[in-house]
């Protein structure tokens, strides 16, 4: 790969009713997590291996070519080939992958200090200093993160994928030295340790893989999974949900025959529609696949936001009305005209002089506060991208 580009990626997961995206720089050299590559992987390992390609989340598929090691045999570099026709959302490569991994561009990645907090004491009833947990605080001085976390600051809290939720330290954080504190972990490592300490292995206990699959897929399910991840660019979790459930995959395929938006349709079918199909058959629903395709198309066309789409879907569940009728009747069309949004931006800034002063003094994290207030004032109907641009321009003027 030669050159560089910026890839547009959403800030929030599909099941969170918030809008916003960021630019991720893509270049010749990238960093991945050490756990995302194995030379001799165990069964059920779906990440990068010498024989198994993988997708870089939101970006391209890569194929292993060569590994470079130091004198002690430690892996220090992986050489891989990227496939230019495999970009997420428009993949025509035909390459099958089973997962997507995290990455950051080596050149553009920002160094931050990360503080990982755990329980202060090893025991629930501590008696003295000897019960202090030595791992109650771990500090990573030179963690690498994508630049949007530093430059955009849509909010003071972030989810670092596969790690947990983090908060910009209100005292120590500066633009020159960003500091983030972990506030919620995605996995309770302490609980896992306690469970392991108490449990006794028994022969009759069934084995399960924490990060893998409980049961093997049938050939038909595996074929669908490969198509969904390889041809459609779905992430492995969504593809797994659809491929393993015949009702969901049939519904998804029917919607896809109406609208060519594989990722948008997959997200709503694997989550919202799946919830309704838990105890019902497709013909018992008040809405159908064609209506779901209409709903996703309105989001794709930016007629409505994904937050509004959640409200429209809930009404479709109750009434079975077409999404276009619901949007028109309730006046839910997304506001993208700057001339209509700007007065609201001015009003929000005028109502918050203290925060404006703090922003002018260097607290750039407050950009997210002002954006959120504008979106709240419009009932979530304002185009978040337009709001972000207008607020940033006004605050810096």
N, C-alpha and C positions, 0 to 999 in steps of 0.2 A: 504494500500500500504506500502510495506517495501522496503528499499533500495533507490537507486537513479539512474538516467540515464540522458543522454544528448540527446535532440531532435534536429535534423537538421531542420532549418527553413530558408526560403529565406529572404534576406535583403530587396528586392524590390518587389512591387506588380507585378502581371503578365503583366500589361499593360505598365510597364516602361522598356525600352530596356537596362537594366543593369543587371549584373550578381553579384553573391555573396550570401553567406549564413552564418548563425551564429549558434552556439550551445546554446540551451536553457536548463538549468538544470531543471529537473523534480524531485520532492521529495514528501515526505508524507505531508508536510505542505506548503501551497501556500497562496498568497494573491490575492483577486479579487477586483474589484471595487464595492463599496457599492451599486451602482445603478444596478448591475447585479444580484441581488437577491431580491425577494419580497415574503413575506408570503401570501399576499392577492393581487395578481396582477390584473390590469385592463385588459379588453379584448384587444387582440393584443400584449400583452407582451410576447416575445419569449425567454426570458433569464431564469435563474435558478429559479424554484419555488418548493414547496413541492411536486407537482404533475408532474413537467416537467423537464426532464433531459436536459443537455446542453453540448456542446463540449467545452473543453479548446482549444483555437486556436492552431493549429499545433500538438495537443496532443490527449488526450483521452476524452471519454464521462464520465461525472460524474452524479450520481443520489443522490438527497437530502436524508439524513437520520435523522438529528437532528439539532436543532438550540440552541445555548447557549446565554443567555442574562445576563446583569449585573443587579444590584438592581434597576436601573431606567428603566428597560425594553428595553435597547438598545442592539441590536445584536452585540456580540463580537466574535462569532465563529460559523461556519457552519460545521457540520460533514457530509461528503458525501462519497459515494462509487465510486471507479473508476472501469472501465471495461477494463481489459487488452487486450481484443480482439477487441477494438474499436479505435485503434491508427489511426490517420488521414492518409489517403492514402492507408491503408490496413485494413479497418474496415470490420470485419465479424460478428459483434455482433448482427446485425439486429435491434438495438435500433434506434428509430426515434428521431431526434432532429431538432429544427427549427432555431438555431443560434449557434454562437461560441463567447466566451467571452475572454477578456484579462486576463492574470495572470502572476505572477512571483513567483519563488520559495522563500519561506521565508528565508531559510538558505543562499542561494547564492545571493539574491537580493542586489544591491548596493545602498547606500544612496547618494543622490545628492541634490544640491540646485537648485531649479527651479524658475525662475523669469518670472512672467506673466505680460506682458506690455499691456496697453490699451491706449485709447486717454487721453491726458494730461488734456483737458478741457471738462466740461460737455456741454458747449454751443459752437456752431459754431463761434460765435462772442463774445469771452470772454471780460469782462470789468475789471476784477480784480481777486484777489486771491480767492474770494468766488466762482469763476467759475471753480476752479481746481477740477478735478475728483478724489475723494478720493481712487478710485479703479484703478488708472492709473498704479500702480505697486503693485502686490501681490507677496510675497516671500514665497515659501514653502521650509523650511529648510531641512526636512528629507523625501523627496520624494523617492520612491523605484523604481528601474529600473533594467532590466535584465543586467547581467554582461557584455555581449558582447559590449554594448555601451561604456563601459570603457576600456575593454581589447583589442577589435579589432580595433576600430576607423577607419572604412573604409572610413569615410568622416567626415567633420567638421559639417555637417548639418544632422539632423535626423527628421523623422516624428514620433512623439509619437502618437500611434494609438488613434483615437477619440479625440485628444487634439489639435494638430497643428504641425507646423514645428519649430524646435529648433536649436539653434546655440551654440556651445561651446564657452563660454565667452573668448575672446582672451587675457584678462588681468587677470581675477580672477580665471580662471580654472587651477587647479593643479591635479595631479594624486591622491593626498591625499584628496582633496576637489573639486570634479567636480562641475562646475556651468554651467547651460544651460539657455539661454535666448529665450523666445518665439519670433519668428519673423513673423509668419503668423498663424492665427487661422483657424481651419477647419470650425468653425461657427462664424459668426460675431455677437457676443452677443450684441454689441452696436446697430447695425442695427436692431436687433430683438426687443430691448427695445424701440427704436424710433418708430418702426412699431406698437408695442403694445400700445404705448402712443397715437398715432394718430388714430388708428383704433377704430371704434365704432361697437360693436356687432349688427348684424342684423339677423332677423329670417330666411331670405331667403339665407343666406350664407351657402354654403356647408361645412361640417366638413371634415377635412382631418387630418391624423395622420402624424406628421413630421417624426417619425422614424418607422412608420408602413406601412401598405399597403393602397392604395387609394380605391381599391375595393376588395371585398372578392373573393377568388379563387373558381373556380368550383370544384366539387368533383374529376374530372379527373386531374385538375391542382394540387390540393392538394395531390393527390396520387403520382404524379410525384415529387412534391416538397419533400415529405417525403422520397421517394426513393433516390433522389439526395443527400439530407443532411444526411440521416441515412445510407444507403447502400454504397453510393459513397464517402461520406465525404466532399461534396462541402460546401462552406460557404453559408450562407442564401441569400446573395445578388446575387451571381451567380446562385444558384438554383432557386431563384425567377424569374430571367430573363429568364431562359430556360423553366421553367414550364409554364409560362404565354404566351409563344409564340410558337404556334404549328410548325411554320416553323423551328424555332431554335431547338426545342426539337426533331423533326424528323431528322434534320441534325445531331444533337449530337448523337442520338441513332444509326444512320447509321454508323457514324465514330467509335463509341464505339464497334460496331460489328466487326470492322476490327482490332482495337487496344485497349487492356485493359489498358488504361491510363485515368481514368475518370476525374481526376483533370486537367491534362494538356490539354485534349481535351475541357473540359468545359470552361477553361479560354479563349482559342482562339475562340471558337464558340460564347461565350457570349459577346465578345468584337469585335474582328476583323471581324468574319463572320457576326455577327449581323449588323455591319455597312454596309456591302454589301447587306444584305437582307432587308434593310429598305424599298427600293422601287423596289425590284426584287423578283421573285420566284426562288427557288433553281435551277430549270432547265434552268434559264437564266444566271446563273453564269458560268464563264469560267473554274472554278475549281469545284471539287466535294468532297464529304465527305471522300472518300478513299485517296485522295491526301492530305487532311488536316491531316488524320491519319499518313500518311507517314512523313509529316513535323514534327508533334509532336514526332514521334518515333526518328527522328534524334536529336531532342533536348534531349529526354530522354536518348539516347545512348551517348550523349555528342559529337556527330559528328559535330554539330553546336551549337552556343550559342543562347540564346533567343533573343539577340539583332540582330544577323544575321537572325534568323527566321523571324523577322519583315520585313527585306529586301526581303527575299525569298517570303513571303506571298504577298507583294506588286507586285512582278513580276508575281506571279500566278494569281493575279487579272487581270493583263493586258494581259498576254499571254496564260494562261491555261496550261503552261508547268508543268511537274512533278517536285516536289521540288528537287529530286535527280539530275535531269538533270541541274537544275538551279545552284545548289551548285557545281557540277562538272565543269560546263562551266565557272563559275566565280571564281573558286578556293576559295570557302568560307568555306572549312572544318576547324573546330576548331583546333588550335595549342595547343597540350597538352605536347609535348616533351620538357622537361626542357632544353635540350641542344640547342634547337632552340630559347627558350625564354630568356635564361640567358644572351646572348650577348646584347639583347635589354635592359635588366635590367641594365647591366653595363653601357651602353651608356647613359641611362636616368639619372642615378646617377651621372655620370661624367659631364653631362651638367648642373647639379643643385647643385654646391658645397655649396652655401649659405644655401639652405634648408637641405642639408646633415649635415652641422654644427649645424643648429638649432635642427635637430632631435637628434644628438649626445648629445646636451646640455639638452635634456629632453622634447622637443616638439614632443611627440610621435604621435600627431594627423597628422603629416605630412606623416605618412605611407600611408594614403589614397591618398595624392597628387602623390606620386611616383607610386602607383598601377594604378591610373588613367592615368598617362602619358605613362606607358607601354602599357596599353590597347589601348590608342589612337594611339600609334605608330604602333600597329599591325592591325589597322582598326577594332578593336573589335573582332578579330579572336582568340586571345589568351585565353586560359582557365583561367578565373578569379581566381579560387581556386589555381591553380598552380602559377599564377603570384603573388598572395598575399603571398604564402609561400616563394617563391624565393626572393621577395623584402624584406620581414621581415628578412629572414636569412642574406641577403647581408647587410642590414642597421645595423644589430646588430653585424656583424663580425668586 
